[in-house]
């Protein structure tokens, strides 16, 4: 076998071994409800929402936090719908429901309770209401 053929053969064998030995990641059989909801009780969730509702947002710019954390999927005007993101211009959720979705996630949306402070979550929830048409 010539040197170039041997190299191709060796590469093909290596690829075969790598792909055939790679283990498949375990599939999550739980519904798409946001990663933070896994293992969280309704009581804990309600306590989180109440704590966030009680937070003071006077020193937080909700639009700025939105632009940093939400813009990629929801877009500047809230109607981008990237990655199946909700169209925020047509949302009918009240403040408490918006806080719940932002903090705990929903469907494919990432939960932000471990990424944002309580004040930031509430400020974003308040700002999102201004995007409604």
MIKEFI-801511 format. One record per residue (C-alpha): residue number from 1; residue in three letters; x, y, z. Coordinates in steps of 0.2 Angstrom, whole numbers, plus 2048, in hexadecimal, padded with zeros to 3 digits. Layout:
! residues N
+-----+------+-----+-----+-----+
| pos | code |   u |   v |   w |
+-----+------+-----+-----+-----+
| NUM |  ALA |   X |   Y |   Z |
...
+-----+------+-----+-----+-----+
***
This chain:
! residues 133
+-----+------+-----+-----+-----+
| pos | code |   u |   v |   w |
+-----+------+-----+-----+-----+
|   1 |  UNK | 800 | 800 | 800 |
|   2 |  UNK | 807 | 811 | 7FC |
|   3 |  UNK | 80A | 81E | 809 |
|   4 |  UNK | 7FC | 829 | 804 |
|   5 |  UNK | 7EF | 81B | 804 |
|   6 |  UNK | 7F5 | 815 | 815 |
|   7 |  UNK | 7F3 | 826 | 81C |
|   8 |  UNK | 7E1 | 827 | 815 |
|   9 |  UNK | 7DD | 815 | 81C |
|  10 |  UNK | 7E4 | 819 | 82D |
|  11 |  UNK | 7DA | 829 | 82E |
|  12 |  UNK | 7CA | 820 | 829 |
|  13 |  UNK | 7CD | 812 | 836 |
|  14 |  UNK | 7D0 | 820 | 843 |
|  15 |  UNK | 7C0 | 829 | 83F |
|  16 |  UNK | 7B7 | 818 | 83F |
|  17 |  UNK | 7BD | 814 | 851 |
|  18 |  UNK | 7BA | 825 | 857 |
|  19 |  UNK | 7A8 | 826 | 851 |
|  20 |  UNK | 7A4 | 814 | 855 |
|  21 |  UNK | 7AA | 815 | 867 |
|  22 |  UNK | 7A3 | 826 | 86B |
|  23 |  UNK | 795 | 824 | 878 |
|  24 |  UNK | 785 | 82C | 875 |
|  25 |  UNK | 780 | 839 | 882 |
|  26 |  UNK | 771 | 834 | 88D |
|  27 |  UNK | 761 | 83B | 887 |
|  28 |  UNK | 757 | 845 | 893 |
|  29 |  UNK | 745 | 83E | 893 |
|  30 |  UNK | 73E | 84D | 89D |
|  31 |  UNK | 733 | 85A | 895 |
|  32 |  UNK | 73B | 86A | 88F |
|  33 |  UNK | 738 | 875 | 89D |
|  34 |  UNK | 748 | 87E | 8A0 |
|  35 |  UNK | 757 | 877 | 8A9 |
|  36 |  UNK | 754 | 880 | 8B9 |
|  37 |  UNK | 743 | 877 | 8BB |
|  38 |  UNK | 74B | 866 | 8BD |
|  39 |  UNK | 749 | 862 | 8D0 |
|  40 |  UNK | 742 | 872 | 8D5 |
|  41 |  UNK | 732 | 871 | 8DF |
|  42 |  UNK | 723 | 87C | 8DD |
|  43 |  UNK | 726 | 883 | 8EE |
|  44 |  UNK | 738 | 888 | 8EA |
|  45 |  UNK | 733 | 88F | 8DA |
|  46 |  UNK | 725 | 899 | 8E2 |
|  47 |  UNK | 732 | 89F | 8EF |
|  48 |  UNK | 73E | 8A4 | 8E1 |
|  49 |  UNK | 731 | 8AE | 8D8 |
|  50 |  UNK | 72B | 8B7 | 8E8 |
|  51 |  UNK | 73D | 8BC | 8EC |
|  52 |  UNK | 740 | 8C3 | 8DB |
|  53 |  UNK | 72F | 8CC | 8DB |
|  54 |  UNK | 735 | 8D4 | 8EC |
|  55 |  UNK | 746 | 8DA | 8E5 |
|  56 |  UNK | 74A | 8EC | 8E1 |
|  57 |  UNK | 74D | 8F1 | 8CF |
|  58 |  UNK | 751 | 903 | 8D1 |
|  59 |  UNK | 763 | 901 | 8CD |
|  60 |  UNK | 761 | 8F5 | 8BF |
|  61 |  UNK | 75F | 8F9 | 8AD |
|  62 |  UNK | 754 | 8EB | 8A6 |
|  63 |  UNK | 757 | 8F0 | 894 |
|  64 |  UNK | 769 | 8EE | 896 |
|  65 |  UNK | 768 | 8DD | 89F |
|  66 |  UNK | 75C | 8D8 | 891 |
|  67 |  UNK | 768 | 8DD | 883 |
|  68 |  UNK | 776 | 8D3 | 88C |
|  69 |  UNK | 76C | 8C3 | 890 |
|  70 |  UNK | 75D | 8C2 | 885 |
|  71 |  UNK | 760 | 8CB | 875 |
|  72 |  UNK | 768 | 8BC | 86C |
|  73 |  UNK | 758 | 8B2 | 86C |
|  74 |  UNK | 74A | 8BF | 86E |
|  75 |  UNK | 752 | 8CD | 864 |
|  76 |  UNK | 752 | 8E0 | 866 |
|  77 |  UNK | 73F | 8E2 | 865 |
|  78 |  UNK | 73B | 8D1 | 86D |
|  79 |  UNK | 734 | 8CA | 85D |
|  80 |  UNK | 744 | 8C1 | 856 |
|  81 |  UNK | 73E | 8AF | 85B |
|  82 |  UNK | 74F | 8A7 | 859 |
|  83 |  UNK | 751 | 895 | 860 |
|  84 |  UNK | 73E | 895 | 861 |
|  85 |  UNK | 73E | 8A4 | 86E |
|  86 |  UNK | 72D | 8AB | 872 |
|  87 |  UNK | 728 | 8BB | 869 |
|  88 |  UNK | 728 | 8C7 | 878 |
|  89 |  UNK | 71E | 8D4 | 86F |
|  90 |  UNK | 70F | 8C8 | 870 |
|  91 |  UNK | 711 | 8C2 | 881 |
|  92 |  UNK | 703 | 8C3 | 88E |
|  93 |  UNK | 70D | 8BD | 89D |
|  94 |  UNK | 70B | 8C7 | 8AD |
|  95 |  UNK | 71A | 8CD | 8B7 |
|  96 |  UNK | 71B | 8BD | 8C2 |
|  97 |  UNK | 719 | 8B2 | 8B3 |
|  98 |  UNK | 727 | 8BB | 8AA |
|  99 |  UNK | 732 | 8BA | 8B9 |
| 100 |  UNK | 72F | 8A7 | 8BA |
| 101 |  UNK | 734 | 8A4 | 8A8 |
| 102 |  UNK | 743 | 8AF | 8A9 |
| 103 |  UNK | 749 | 8A7 | 8B9 |
| 104 |  UNK | 744 | 895 | 8B6 |
| 105 |  UNK | 744 | 893 | 8A3 |
| 106 |  UNK | 737 | 88C | 898 |
| 107 |  UNK | 738 | 880 | 88A |
| 108 |  UNK | 748 | 883 | 882 |
| 109 |  UNK | 74B | 893 | 88B |
| 110 |  UNK | 75A | 894 | 897 |
| 111 |  UNK | 756 | 897 | 8A9 |
| 112 |  UNK | 75F | 8A7 | 8AF |
| 113 |  UNK | 75D | 8A5 | 8C2 |
| 114 |  UNK | 76F | 8A0 | 8C3 |
| 115 |  UNK | 775 | 8AD | 8B7 |
| 116 |  UNK | 76C | 8BD | 8BC |
| 117 |  UNK | 769 | 8C5 | 8CD |
| 118 |  UNK | 757 | 8C6 | 8D3 |
| 119 |  UNK | 757 | 8D9 | 8CF |
| 120 |  UNK | 75D | 8D5 | 8BD |
| 121 |  UNK | 74F | 8C8 | 8BA |
| 122 |  UNK | 742 | 8D3 | 8C1 |
| 123 |  UNK | 748 | 8E2 | 8B7 |
| 124 |  UNK | 749 | 8D8 | 8A7 |
| 125 |  UNK | 737 | 8D1 | 8AA |
| 126 |  UNK | 731 | 8E4 | 8AC |
| 127 |  UNK | 73A | 8E9 | 89C |
| 128 |  UNK | 733 | 8DB | 892 |
| 129 |  UNK | 722 | 8E2 | 895 |
| 130 |  UNK | 727 | 8F2 | 88C |
| 131 |  UNK | 72A | 8E7 | 87C |
| 132 |  UNK | 718 | 8E3 | 87A |
| 133 |  UNK | 70F | 8EA | 86B |
+-----+------+-----+-----+-----+
***
